[in-house]
Amino acid sequence: MSRRRLLGAIPVVAVLAACSGAPVRGSTRNIRDHGAVGDGVSDDAAAITAAVAELKSGDTLAFPAGTYRFGRLDPAGGAAISIAGLSDVTIDFDAGAELVMDNLASDGAGTSHGIVVRGPATGISLLGVAVRWATQPAERSMGDGIRVVGYPSESSGVPDGWSGSEGRASRITLQGCRIQSSPQAGVIMMGVSDLTVTDLEVHDTMADGLHFNACRRGQVTNYTATNTGDDGLALVTYYSSDDTFDNSAETFSLSELSDWSDADLTISNVTINGGNANGVRLAGVNRSTLTDVSVRGVRTGAGVIIDSAAADSDADWDYLASRGVSIEGLTVDSSDSGFHVLARPAGATDDRFSRFDVDVSGVQIRDCPRWSVLVESLSDRPVSGVRLRDCTVSASGIDDRTGIVGLQTSQGVTLGKISITSSEPAVAFSANDSARLQVDELGIVVTSAGPDPTAAGPLAQFQNSTGSISTANVQWPQAPSSWSPIAITGATCTDGSQTTSSLVQFGTLTTRPTTAAGPIDDGC
């Protein structure tokens, strides 16, 4: 055979791959070739297991169109599809292909995950993967739709005592995947780097929709979660005084914010509908950006919460205050509460649990019965480092003993333009024990008289707080003649005059209607 004919007999792709150093693609393992039926009735567990057992680095596991029922309880590897120690593997579901998990225990608890990837694993791609549990689980239990476990380290190995994986997991891609009715999370990644998630849908899970723990460098685009049992989207890196791991939960706790603290993640086009916890939760996050986030109908919790917890707090887990977090474009509708920054410094002797670095802009919050915006610390150490550049709030049906926008034990919080419209008289803006507050423009409008206008208190209240509000406009057309638009307490009064140099100062203040007693009640 001539040299030309010899080269012609070698696939061009293989030649190019060899020259470029790129991995050579291996074989395609079609589960139907291993006996899978795909009729939704037959148990295809044996065929799926056989196909997975043949996988080598570079291979593709193919699911043609069909409904593949997996009925084996407690499968080896803890999943219907378990991949460990492989690289450049693709799991490819054709349009119309679905893996149906039908392996709940007799008490309705889950017995396995859908798909598990464990390090060392590089270049794993899940394309069009659809995993659904045949029956809604009775409780939160064993079983994520997709679980990826690596180790948050530059090292190629893992320390003694860690059993979740045997090395790093990197270059993990999920594209066009869908998870439904999982006993635990929809998708969870722990100790994973260089990840890409595109066009992911998660429905009716018993835990989080999409969860990251101790991950770094990644992109999430076009993610939708509906009716999750816990947070719709969670970026959580736990804290401990020393870097530790929990084998039973396969989670990581870090001693400081680092390049693995869910760091350098870029997340865009997120839609959360319903759910039993927060729409989005950020805890112990470093240098990550979210854009175009929409949350509707969260039954308990906030549309977005950014929280911390020191070891002596009452939280179930500990997390450092997030830093380098940017949110641009946030809409929260008809949820329990809107945007919440919560510091739990407890007995901490430093500010790692109270000093955030959070920049939020383009916020619209509608019809949240509890606080639409709340920035608070639960100890004497104030929360700091929060900037909310522009926020529009429409509120109705506000719960008793709450308000609309509030600051509690804060320091140096910066608010740009805050526009609040309420269908009833309520505490529209409150600052308590908050120092160096800065507001560029505060607008408050109340559109009805309420059940008893004479019983309504001031719409803006400042207690033991300092700072400045450049421009304020407070309107309550149906207000009684005796109304006091703003109350400032904590002043020092001498012979009926108030010393205000250290309290909240207003640049321009207008009210409608005007009041003979003056717009500010200083208690003197």
C-alpha positions in Angstrom: 0.0 0.0 0.0 1.4 3.4 -1.0 2.0 6.0 1.7 -0.8 8.1 0.3 -3.3 5.2 0.4 -2.1 4.4 4.0 -2.8 7.9 5.2 -6.1 7.8 3.4 -7.1 4.8 5.4 -6.6 6.6 8.7 -9.6 8.7 9.7 -8.9 12.4 9.3 -10.2 13.1 12.8 -7.8 10.7 14.4 -4.8 12.2 12.5 -5.8 15.7 13.6 -6.3 14.6 17.1 -2.9 12.9 17.2 -1.2 16.1 15.9 -3.1 18.5 18.2 -2.8 16.4 21.4 -6.6 16.3 21.8 -8.1 13.1 23.1 -9.1 10.5 20.6 -12.7 9.6 20.7 -13.4 6.0 21.6 -16.4 3.7 21.0 -20.1 4.4 21.3 -21.8 2.2 23.8 -25.5 2.1 22.8 -27.6 0.7 25.6 -30.0 -0.9 23.1 -27.0 -3.1 21.9 -26.9 -4.4 25.5 -30.5 -5.3 25.6 -32.3 -2.2 26.7 -35.9 -2.0 25.5 -37.0 1.5 26.3 -40.7 0.9 26.5 -41.1 2.3 30.0 -42.3 -1.0 31.3 -39.4 -3.4 31.0 -36.6 -3.0 33.6 -33.6 -1.9 31.6 -31.3 -1.8 34.7 -29.2 -4.7 33.6 -28.6 -3.4 30.1 -27.7 0.1 31.4 -25.3 -1.4 33.9 -23.6 -3.6 31.3 -23.2 -0.7 28.9 -21.7 1.5 31.7 -19.3 -1.3 32.7 -17.7 -1.2 29.2 -17.0 2.5 29.2 -13.5 3.6 28.7 -12.0 7.1 28.5 -13.1 8.7 25.3 -16.3 6.6 24.9 -19.9 7.8 24.4 -22.8 6.2 26.3 -25.8 6.6 23.9 -29.5 6.6 24.8 -31.7 6.4 21.7 -35.2 7.8 21.9 -37.2 5.8 24.4 -38.2 5.5 28.1 -35.7 3.4 30.0 -36.9 2.2 33.3 -34.3 1.5 36.0 -35.8 -0.7 38.7 -32.8 -1.9 40.7 -32.7 -0.8 44.3 -29.3 0.2 45.9 -27.3 -0.3 42.7 -23.5 -0.6 42.8 -21.8 2.8 42.7 -24.9 4.4 44.2 -26.4 5.3 40.8 -28.0 4.0 37.7 -25.0 5.4 35.8 -21.8 5.6 37.8 -18.6 7.0 36.2 -15.3 7.2 38.1 -11.7 7.5 37.1 -12.5 8.2 33.4 -11.9 11.2 31.1 -13.6 12.5 28.0 -16.7 10.5 28.4 -20.0 11.7 26.9 -23.5 10.6 28.0 -25.7 11.5 25.1 -29.5 11.3 25.2 -31.4 11.6 21.9 -34.5 13.8 21.8 -37.2 11.7 23.4 -34.9 9.6 25.5 -35.5 9.5 29.3 -34.1 7.6 32.2 -36.9 6.7 34.6 -35.8 5.9 38.2 -38.2 3.3 39.6 -36.2 2.2 42.6 -37.7 3.8 45.7 -37.8 1.7 48.8 -41.0 0.3 50.2 -41.3 3.4 52.5 -41.0 5.8 49.6 -37.4 6.8 50.2 -34.8 6.9 47.4 -32.1 4.3 47.1 -29.8 5.8 44.5 -28.8 8.8 42.4 -29.5 9.0 38.7 -26.0 9.7 37.5 -22.8 10.0 39.5 -19.5 11.3 38.3 -16.5 10.9 40.7 -13.0 12.1 40.2 -10.5 11.7 38.9 -12.7 12.8 36.0 -11.9 15.3 33.2 -13.9 16.3 30.2 -17.2 14.6 31.1 -20.2 15.8 29.0 -23.9 15.2 29.7 -25.9 16.1 26.6 -29.7 16.1 26.7 -29.8 13.9 29.8 -33.3 13.5 31.2 -33.8 11.8 34.5 -37.2 11.4 36.2 -38.3 9.4 39.2 -41.4 7.4 38.4 -43.0 8.2 41.8 -42.7 11.3 43.8 -40.5 10.3 46.8 -42.2 10.4 50.3 -39.3 12.4 51.8 -36.0 13.9 51.2 -33.7 11.0 50.9 -31.0 9.3 48.9 -31.0 10.4 45.3 -29.8 13.4 43.2 -30.6 13.5 39.6 -26.9 14.3 38.7 -24.1 14.3 41.3 -20.5 15.3 40.5 -17.9 14.9 43.2 -14.2 15.9 42.9 -11.9 17.4 45.4 -11.1 21.2 45.9 -7.4 21.0 45.5 -4.6 21.5 42.9 -3.4 18.0 43.9 -4.1 15.1 41.7 -4.9 12.9 44.7 -7.1 13.2 47.8 -6.2 12.9 51.5 -6.5 9.9 53.6 -10.0 9.4 55.0 -11.8 10.9 52.0 -13.9 8.4 50.1 -16.1 10.6 47.9 -13.7 10.6 45.0 -10.1 9.7 44.2 -9.1 12.9 42.6 -10.2 16.2 40.9 -13.2 16.6 38.7 -12.8 19.3 36.0 -14.3 20.3 32.6 -17.7 19.0 33.4 -20.4 20.0 30.9 -24.2 19.7 31.3 -26.2 20.8 28.2 -29.9 20.6 27.8 -30.5 18.4 30.8 -33.8 17.9 32.7 -34.3 16.4 36.2 -37.7 15.7 37.8 -38.9 14.4 41.1 -35.6 13.5 42.6 -35.5 12.4 46.3 -32.8 15.0 46.9 -31.2 17.6 44.7 -31.7 18.0 41.0 -28.0 18.7 40.2 -25.2 19.0 42.7 -21.5 19.6 42.1 -18.9 19.5 44.9 -15.2 20.2 44.5 -15.6 20.7 40.7 -13.7 23.1 38.5 -14.2 24.5 35.0 -17.8 23.6 34.7 -20.5 24.6 32.2 -24.2 24.2 32.7 -26.5 25.3 29.8 -30.3 25.0 29.4 -30.9 23.0 32.6 -34.5 22.3 33.9 -35.2 21.0 37.4 -38.8 20.2 38.6 -40.3 18.9 41.9 -37.2 17.9 43.7 -37.1 17.2 47.5 -34.0 19.3 48.0 -32.1 22.0 46.1 -32.6 22.4 42.3 -29.0 23.2 41.4 -26.3 23.2 44.2 -22.6 24.1 44.2 -20.2 23.4 47.1 -16.6 24.4 47.0 -16.5 24.8 43.2 -14.5 27.2 41.0 -14.5 28.6 37.5 -17.8 28.0 35.8 -20.7 29.3 33.8 -24.4 28.6 34.2 -26.7 29.9 31.5 -30.5 29.5 31.1 -31.4 27.6 34.3 -35.1 27.0 35.3 -36.2 25.4 38.6 -39.9 24.7 39.5 -41.2 23.7 42.9 -38.0 22.6 44.6 -38.1 21.2 48.1 -35.2 23.5 49.2 -33.4 26.4 47.5 -33.9 26.7 43.8 -30.2 27.7 43.3 -27.6 27.4 46.0 -23.9 28.4 46.0 -22.7 27.3 49.4 -19.2 26.7 50.8 -19.2 25.8 54.4 -16.8 27.1 57.0 -14.6 25.3 59.6 -11.5 26.5 61.4 -9.5 24.0 59.3 -10.3 22.7 55.8 -12.4 19.6 56.3 -14.6 17.2 54.4 -17.7 15.2 55.4 -17.7 11.8 53.9 -21.3 11.0 54.7 -22.6 14.2 53.0 -19.7 14.5 50.6 -19.4 18.2 51.4 -16.4 20.5 52.0 -15.8 23.2 54.6 -13.0 25.7 54.1 -11.2 27.9 56.6 -11.3 31.0 54.5 -12.6 32.4 51.3 -10.5 31.0 48.5 -10.4 30.1 44.8 -12.6 27.1 45.7 -15.3 29.1 47.6 -17.7 28.8 44.7 -15.4 31.3 43.1 -15.4 32.8 39.7 -18.8 31.5 38.7 -20.8 33.5 36.2 -24.6 32.7 36.2 -27.2 34.3 33.9 -30.8 33.9 33.0 -32.1 32.1 36.1 -35.8 31.5 36.6 -37.2 30.1 39.9 -40.9 29.3 40.2 -42.2 28.2 43.6 -40.2 26.2 46.1 -40.1 25.6 49.9 -37.0 27.6 50.7 -35.1 30.5 49.0 -35.1 31.1 45.3 -31.3 31.7 45.4 -29.0 31.3 48.3 -25.4 32.5 48.4 -23.2 31.6 51.4 -19.4 31.5 51.6 -19.2 32.7 48.0 -16.2 34.4 46.4 -16.0 36.5 43.2 -19.2 35.4 41.5 -21.7 37.2 39.3 -25.4 36.6 38.7 -27.4 38.4 36.0 -31.1 38.4 35.1 -32.5 36.4 38.0 -36.3 36.0 38.3 -38.0 34.4 41.3 -41.7 33.9 41.7 -43.9 32.3 44.3 -41.3 31.2 46.9 -43.4 29.9 49.8 -40.8 30.2 52.6 -37.7 32.3 52.6 -36.4 35.0 50.3 -36.2 35.5 46.6 -32.5 35.9 47.1 -30.6 35.5 50.5 -26.9 36.1 51.1 -26.1 34.9 54.5 -23.3 34.0 56.9 -23.2 32.0 60.2 -20.4 31.8 62.8 -19.9 28.7 64.8 -21.9 30.0 67.8 -25.0 31.0 65.8 -28.2 29.0 65.7 -27.7 28.0 62.0 -27.3 24.3 61.0 -24.2 25.1 59.0 -21.4 27.7 59.2 -20.5 30.0 56.4 -18.2 33.1 55.9 -19.6 36.3 54.6 -19.6 36.3 50.8 -17.3 38.8 49.0 -17.0 39.9 45.4 -20.6 39.1 44.7 -22.4 41.1 42.0 -26.1 40.7 41.1 -27.4 42.7 38.1 -31.1 42.4 37.2 -33.2 40.8 39.9 -37.0 40.4 39.9 -38.9 38.8 42.9 -42.7 38.4 42.7 -45.2 37.1 45.2 -42.7 35.5 47.5 -42.4 35.3 51.2 -39.7 38.0 51.2 -37.6 39.7 48.6 -33.8 40.4 49.0 -32.2 39.5 52.3 -28.6 39.9 53.6 -28.3 38.1 56.9 -25.2 38.1 59.1 -25.0 35.8 62.1 -21.6 36.8 63.6 -22.6 35.4 67.0 -19.5 35.4 69.2 -16.9 35.9 66.3 -14.0 38.1 67.3 -13.4 39.3 63.7 -15.5 40.6 60.9 -15.3 37.5 58.6 -19.0 36.7 59.3 -20.3 40.3 59.0 -18.2 42.1 56.4 -19.7 41.3 53.0 -18.8 42.7 49.6 -22.1 42.6 47.7 -23.2 44.9 44.8 -26.7 44.7 43.6 -28.5 46.7 40.9 -31.6 46.6 38.8 -34.0 45.2 41.5 -37.7 44.9 41.2 -39.7 43.4 44.0 -43.5 43.0 44.0 -46.0 41.7 46.5 -43.8 40.2 49.2 -45.8 40.2 52.5 -42.6 40.3 54.6 -39.6 42.5 54.1 -39.0 43.2 50.4 -35.4 44.3 51.3 -33.8 43.5 54.6 -30.1 43.9 55.6 -29.5 42.7 59.1 -27.1 41.4 61.7 -28.3 39.1 64.5 -25.6 40.3 66.9 -24.0 43.5 68.1 -21.4 43.3 65.3 -22.9 45.2 62.3 -23.3 43.9 58.8 -21.3 45.9 56.3 -20.3 46.0 52.6 -23.8 46.0 51.0 -24.5 48.3 48.0 -28.0 48.4 46.5 -27.9 50.8 43.6 -31.5 51.0 42.4 -34.6 49.2 43.7 -38.3 49.5 42.9 -40.7 47.9 45.4 -44.5 47.5 45.1 -46.0 46.1 48.3 -49.4 44.9 49.5 -50.7 42.8 52.3 -47.8 43.4 54.6 -47.5 41.2 57.6 -47.7 42.7 61.1 -44.4 43.5 62.8 -42.6 43.7 59.5 -42.0 46.4 57.0 -41.0 46.9 53.4 -37.3 48.0 53.4 -35.3 47.6 56.6 -31.8 47.9 58.0 -31.0 46.3 61.4 -27.5 46.7 63.0 -25.7 47.7 59.9 -22.8 49.9 59.0 -22.0 51.8 55.8 -24.8 50.4 53.8 -25.2 52.3 50.5 -28.6 52.6 48.8 -28.9 54.4 45.5 -32.4 55.1 44.3 -35.1 53.4 46.4 -38.7 53.7 45.2 -41.4 52.2 47.4 -45.1 52.0 46.6 -47.5 50.5 49.1 -51.2 49.9 48.9 -51.6 50.5 52.6 -49.9 52.6 55.3 -46.9 50.6 56.8 -43.3 51.0 57.8 -42.0 51.6 54.3 -38.4 52.3 55.4 -36.7 51.5 58.7 -33.2 51.8 60.0 -32.4 50.6 63.5 -28.9 50.8 65.0 -27.5 51.5 61.6 -24.4 53.7 61.2 -23.3 55.8 58.2 -26.3 54.9 56.1 -26.2 56.6 52.6 -29.3 57.0 50.4 -29.2 58.9 47.2 -33.0 59.1 46.6 -35.8 57.7 48.7 -39.4 57.7 47.4 -42.4 56.5 49.3 -46.0 56.5 48.0 -49.0 55.1 49.9 -52.0 54.7 47.7 -54.9 54.1 50.1 -56.1 55.4 53.5 -56.0 51.9 55.1 -58.5 50.7 57.7 -57.6 53.3 60.3 -55.4 56.2 59.0 -55.1 57.8 62.5 -53.5 54.7 63.9 -50.8 54.5 61.3 -47.3 55.5 62.4 -44.6 57.3 60.4 -43.8 55.8 57.0 -40.0 56.1 57.5 -38.4 55.4 60.9 -34.8 55.8 62.0 -33.8 54.6 65.5 -30.3 55.2 66.8 -29.0 55.5 63.3 -26.7 57.9 61.5 -26.1 58.8 57.9 -27.5 60.9 55.1 -30.4 60.9 52.6 -29.8 63.2 49.7 -33.4 63.4 48.5 -36.6 62.1 50.0 -40.2 62.4 48.7 -42.9 60.9 50.9 -46.5 60.9 49.7 -49.7 59.7 51.4 -52.6 61.7 49.8 -55.2 60.2 52.2 -53.1 60.9 55.3 -54.8 62.4 58.4 -54.0 66.0 59.2 -51.9 65.0 62.2 -49.6 62.6 60.3 -45.9 62.5 60.8 -44.1 61.2 57.7 -40.8 60.5 59.3 -39.7 59.7 62.9 -36.1 60.0 64.2 -35.4 58.7 67.6 -32.2 58.5 69.7 -31.6 62.2 69.7 -30.5 64.3 72.6 -33.0 67.0 73.5 -32.0 70.1 75.6 -34.7 72.7 76.5 -36.9 71.4 73.7 -34.3 71.6 71.0 -32.8 68.6 69.3 -29.1 67.9 68.7 -29.1 66.3 65.3 -25.5 66.5 64.1 -24.9 62.8 64.7 -28.2 61.5 63.3 -29.7 60.9 59.9 -29.6 64.1 57.9 -31.8 64.9 54.9 -30.7 67.1 52.0 -34.1 67.8 50.3 -37.3 66.5 51.9 -40.8 66.9 50.4 -44.0 65.5 51.7 -47.6 65.4 50.4 -49.7 66.5 52.0 -47.7 68.9 54.1 -48.2 68.8 57.8 -48.3 71.7 60.2 -46.2 69.8 62.8 -43.4 69.4 60.3 -42.4 66.4 58.3 -40.1 64.9 61.0 -41.0 63.8 64.4 -37.9 63.9 66.5 -39.5 63.1 69.8 -38.6 66.5 71.4 
